[in-house]
């Protein structure tokens, strides 16, 4: 009887540990998918656009672009969601409600007018996000950073 109780306890412990690991992995996968989608969407817009705001080198939580098809595009952090606004229309969330965005910074360099450093403008996007379901041991906090440049050459030679 004692051996049976020990085996059942060990198997139960392994099962609970496996379920907890699976929850954490699913949460982390959801956060990574959201981060990947948001970063790729914003990077694609930057590559196809001209940076209009901020006008100089700056770090802000809002980025405004002049897109050749979409017109004026604004990306910003609003209510723990990354939102995209097109042509002044109401903003649409790019990130899922399953994640909380805790930080969004756009670090713009080389965007002075006229270009004085002869470098192509570039935007570094810094993002921190976590899952909304915060249970003991299942929180997934991720910090990511990427840099994108407009494809149109914007320097004067």
C-alpha positions in Angstrom: 0.0 0.0 0.0 2.8 2.4 0.8 4.5 1.8 -2.5 1.2 2.4 -4.4 0.7 5.8 -2.6 4.3 6.8 -3.4 3.9 6.0 -7.1 0.5 7.8 -7.3 2.0 10.9 -5.6 5.0 10.9 -8.0 2.8 10.5 -11.1 0.4 13.2 -9.9 3.4 15.5 -9.2 4.8 14.9 -12.7 1.3 15.5 -14.3 0.8 18.8 -12.4 4.3 20.0 -13.4 3.7 19.1 -17.0 0.4 21.0 -17.1 2.0 24.1 -15.6 4.9 23.9 -18.1 2.4 23.6 -21.0 0.4 26.7 -19.8 3.6 28.7 -19.6 4.7 27.6 -23.1 1.2 28.4 -24.5 1.3 31.9 -22.9 4.8 32.5 -24.1 3.9 31.4 -27.7 0.9 33.8 -27.7 3.1 36.7 -26.5 5.7 36.0 -29.1 3.2 35.7 -32.0 1.7 39.1 -31.0 5.1 40.7 -30.8 6.2 39.3 -34.1 3.0 40.5 -35.9 3.1 44.0 -34.4 6.8 44.5 -35.1 6.5 43.2 -38.7 3.4 45.4 -39.4 5.1 48.5 -38.1 8.4 47.7 -39.8 6.7 47.1 -43.1 5.0 50.5 -42.9 8.2 52.2 -42.0 10.0 50.6 -45.0 7.3 51.8 -47.4 6.8 55.3 -45.9 8.4 58.6 -45.0 8.8 59.5 -41.3 6.8 62.7 -40.6 6.7 62.8 -36.8 8.9 63.2 -34.8 10.5 65.7 -37.2 14.0 65.3 -35.7 16.0 62.8 -33.7 13.8 61.8 -30.8 12.4 59.0 -28.6 8.6 59.0 -28.4 5.7 56.5 -27.9 4.0 57.8 -31.0 5.2 57.5 -34.6 3.6 59.2 -37.6 4.3 58.1 -41.2 3.3 59.3 -44.6 2.5 56.0 -46.5 2.1 56.1 -50.3 -1.2 54.1 -50.2 -2.6 54.4 -46.7 -1.8 58.1 -46.3 -1.0 59.3 -42.8 -0.4 56.4 -40.4 0.0 56.8 -36.7 1.2 54.1 -34.3 0.8 54.6 -30.6 0.4 52.9 -27.2 -3.1 53.4 -26.0 -4.7 51.6 -23.0 -2.0 48.8 -23.0 -2.6 48.1 -26.7 -0.6 49.1 -29.8 -3.0 51.0 -32.1 -2.8 52.0 -35.7 -4.7 55.0 -37.0 -5.1 55.7 -40.8 -5.9 59.1 -42.1 -7.3 60.3 -38.8 -9.8 57.5 -38.5 -10.4 55.8 -35.1 -7.4 53.7 -34.1 -7.5 50.0 -34.5 -5.6 47.7 -32.1 -2.8 45.7 -33.7 -2.0 43.7 -30.6 -4.3 41.1 -29.1 -6.4 41.5 -26.0 -4.4 38.5 -24.7 -1.3 40.6 -24.2 -0.5 43.7 -22.3 1.9 46.1 -23.9 3.9 47.7 -21.0 6.4 49.7 -23.2 6.5 51.1 -26.7 9.2 53.4 -27.8 10.1 54.7 -31.2 13.7 55.9 -31.3 14.1 58.0 -34.5 17.6 58.9 -35.8 18.7 60.7 -38.9 15.4 62.4 -39.5 16.5 66.0 -39.3 15.4 68.5 -42.0 17.5 69.1 -44.0 19.4 65.8 -43.4 22.6 67.0 -41.8 24.3 63.7 -41.0 23.9 62.1 -44.5 22.5 59.0 -42.9 19.3 57.3 -43.9 16.5 57.9 -41.3 15.9 54.9 -39.1 13.5 53.9 -36.4 14.3 51.6 -33.6 11.2 50.0 -32.1 11.4 48.9 -28.5 8.5 46.9 -27.1 7.8 45.1 -23.8 4.8 42.9 -23.5 3.4 40.2 -21.3 0.4 37.9 -21.2 -2.8 39.1 -19.5 -3.3 35.8 -17.6 -1.0 36.3 -14.8 -1.0 33.2 -12.6 1.9 32.0 -10.5 4.7 30.7 -12.7 2.9 31.3 -16.0 3.7 35.0 -16.7 5.6 35.6 -19.9 7.4 39.0 -20.1 9.2 39.7 -23.3 11.4 42.6 -24.3 12.1 43.0 -28.1 13.8 45.6 -30.3 14.2 46.0 -34.0 15.3 48.7 -36.4 13.8 49.6 -39.7 14.6 52.2 -42.4 12.5 53.7 -45.2 13.4 52.2 -48.6 13.2 55.5 -50.4 16.6 57.2 -50.1 16.1 60.3 -48.0 19.6 61.8 -47.9 21.1 64.6 -49.9 24.5 64.1 -51.5 
